Amino acid sequence: MLISILMAICSILLMLFAIFTAGNIQLTFNLPAAIVVIGLASLSAIGAKAANPQIRIIRYFGKSAVRGGWIAFIIGLVMVMGMIDQNTKLMEFLPKSLSICLLTPLYGYVLNFVTAILSPED
């Protein structure tokens, strides 16, 4: 278990290294997006554990994070499309808005990656 935790930490550090060396850190972190993904994954895992005590909750959390990331992505797309009107400067608005939308699946997959290290499937 200790090696799994160390590998998860090393993986997170490697991802952070890629973010820091690639460019703009502000484009990669969005607190509301992270809260939605973590919240959906947590609620899903708690509900599933209550319904079936036999599941591996860490692994289920990771899979739920991916699902939550895609749900949040669709919510973000709906919000972005709803904010566009005839006065919107699309070339300024769309790239930043869509990059925030794309963060939620990224967060979901990162959480799934880390939980797969901590609780591998048999």
C-alpha positions as CSV (number, residue, x, y, z in Angstrom):
1,M,0.0,0.0,0.0
2,L,2.9,2.4,0.8
3,I,4.3,1.9,-2.7
4,S,0.9,2.7,-4.2
5,I,0.6,5.9,-2.3
6,L,4.2,6.9,-3.3
7,M,3.4,6.2,-7.0
8,A,0.2,8.2,-6.8
9,I,2.1,11.1,-5.3
10,C,4.8,10.8,-7.9
11,S,2.2,10.7,-10.7
12,I,0.5,13.9,-9.3
13,L,3.9,15.6,-9.1
14,L,4.7,14.6,-12.6
15,M,1.4,16.0,-13.8
16,L,2.0,19.3,-11.9
17,F,5.5,19.4,-13.4
18,A,4.0,19.2,-16.9
19,I,1.5,22.0,-16.1
20,F,4.2,24.3,-14.6
21,T,6.6,23.8,-17.5
22,A,4.0,24.0,-20.2
23,G,2.9,27.5,-19.7
24,N,-0.1,29.3,-18.1
25,I,-1.0,27.7,-14.8
26,Q,-4.2,29.7,-14.5
27,L,-5.7,27.9,-17.5
28,T,-5.3,24.5,-15.8
29,F,-6.9,25.2,-12.4
30,N,-10.5,26.2,-11.8
31,L,-11.9,25.7,-8.3
32,P,-15.6,25.6,-9.2
33,A,-15.0,22.9,-11.8
34,A,-12.9,20.9,-9.3
35,I,-15.6,21.2,-6.6
36,V,-18.3,20.0,-9.0
37,V,-16.3,16.9,-10.1
38,I,-15.2,16.0,-6.6
39,G,-18.7,16.6,-5.3
40,L,-20.4,14.5,-7.9
41,A,-17.9,11.7,-7.4
42,S,-18.2,11.8,-3.6
43,L,-22.0,11.8,-3.6
44,S,-22.0,8.9,-6.1
45,A,-19.5,6.9,-4.2
46,I,-21.3,7.4,-0.9
47,G,-24.7,6.5,-2.4
48,A,-23.2,3.4,-4.1
49,K,-21.5,2.3,-0.8
50,A,-24.8,2.7,1.0
51,A,-26.6,0.5,-1.6
52,N,-23.8,-2.1,-1.9
53,P,-21.3,-2.3,1.0
54,Q,-19.2,-4.8,-1.0
55,I,-17.9,-2.2,-3.6
56,R,-14.4,-0.9,-3.5
57,I,-15.2,2.7,-2.7
58,I,-11.9,4.3,-3.8
59,R,-12.1,2.6,-7.2
60,Y,-15.8,3.5,-7.5
61,F,-14.9,7.1,-6.6
62,G,-12.5,7.3,-9.5
63,K,-15.0,5.9,-12.0
64,S,-17.6,8.3,-10.7
65,A,-15.2,11.2,-11.1
66,V,-14.9,10.5,-14.8
67,R,-18.7,10.4,-15.1
68,G,-19.0,13.6,-13.0
69,G,-16.4,15.3,-15.2
70,W,-18.4,14.6,-18.4
71,I,-21.7,15.7,-16.7
72,A,-20.0,18.9,-15.6
73,F,-18.6,19.3,-19.2
74,I,-22.1,19.2,-20.6
75,I,-23.4,21.6,-18.0
76,G,-20.5,24.0,-18.9
77,L,-21.3,23.7,-22.6
78,V,-24.9,24.6,-22.0
79,M,-23.8,27.6,-19.9
80,V,-21.4,28.8,-22.5
81,M,-23.9,28.5,-25.3
82,G,-26.5,30.3,-23.2
83,M,-24.1,33.2,-22.7
84,I,-23.5,33.9,-26.4
85,D,-25.4,36.7,-27.9
86,Q,-24.9,39.1,-30.8
87,N,-22.6,41.3,-28.8
88,T,-20.2,38.5,-27.8
89,K,-16.7,38.6,-29.3
90,L,-16.5,35.0,-30.0
91,M,-12.7,34.8,-30.6
92,E,-12.1,36.2,-27.1
93,F,-14.9,34.4,-25.3
94,L,-15.0,30.8,-26.7
95,P,-11.3,29.7,-26.2
96,K,-11.3,30.6,-22.5
97,S,-14.8,29.3,-21.9
98,L,-14.3,26.0,-23.7
99,S,-10.9,25.5,-22.0
100,I,-12.7,25.7,-18.6
101,C,-15.3,23.2,-19.9
102,L,-12.6,20.8,-20.8
103,L,-11.1,20.9,-17.4
104,T,-13.9,18.9,-15.8
105,P,-13.2,15.7,-17.8
106,L,-9.5,16.3,-17.2
107,Y,-10.1,16.4,-13.4
108,G,-12.2,13.3,-13.6
109,Y,-9.6,11.3,-15.5
110,V,-6.8,12.5,-13.2
111,L,-8.8,11.4,-10.2
112,N,-9.6,8.1,-11.9
113,F,-5.9,7.6,-12.7
114,V,-4.8,8.2,-9.1
115,T,-7.5,6.0,-7.7
116,A,-6.5,3.2,-10.1
117,I,-3.0,3.3,-8.6
118,L,-4.4,3.3,-5.1
119,S,-7.0,0.6,-5.6
120,P,-6.2,-1.4,-8.8
121,E,-8.8,-3.8,-10.2
122,D,-8.1,-7.5,-9.9
